[in-house]
Amino acid sequence: MRLLLIIFLLFPFYLSAEETLTGDYETDIVNLKDELRRLRKDQDADTLNDQEASYYNNISNSTITGEVSGDIQYFDGSNWNRLPKGTTGQILKTGTPPSWVTPVQMKTGTYTGNGAATQAITGIGFQVATLIVYPESGTIRILHKATPDGANALITNNAGSTYYTTDDVISLDADGFTVGDGSTQGINLFNIHAIVYTYISATY
């Protein structure tokens, strides 16, 4: 009991003038809790400021040169580096390092055969890398051609058999593709006069 009395008598001397107990102990406790919260916020703010200073010091100490508007700065774990801006239509691919890539593009449409030795189908808007063509009427044959095929195109007939030809789709072009009259095989399949064909084209 005497010990408690001594603590009670001495406690006010450990408080500042603004923190002296008022006699309303609940109010005093609330005030002390508020003071602890304020001190904690100040400590957190100091820690955050130190982290921000370290971050900006690292950036300012980097030796990146030649930067232009639109470039991206990235950290590889040891140093800051500059990734030059990409070109129109590219997207950013994450990784180490990050890079700009062209997304896969696809376009479908139709063309009408004219019976000529060649016919250029244009207006697709990108370098075609893979192509599927089939007629909308008559005997259904599906043609598939991709860049690695070179001059060849793979034909699948209505019986499910497959074979290669060299004069049905002659080339995959920067803005479309060019069909032929099948003269090498002796039969025109993909440029028959007045026949409508559907195509599906895409990049890789």
Helices and strands as residue ranges (DSSP letters): H 2-10, G 11-14, G 17-19, H 25-60, E 72-75, E 80-83, E 91-93, E 99-101, E 106-112, E 118-121, E 130-135, E 142-146, G 147-149, E 153-156, E 162-165, E 169-173, E 176-180, E 196-202
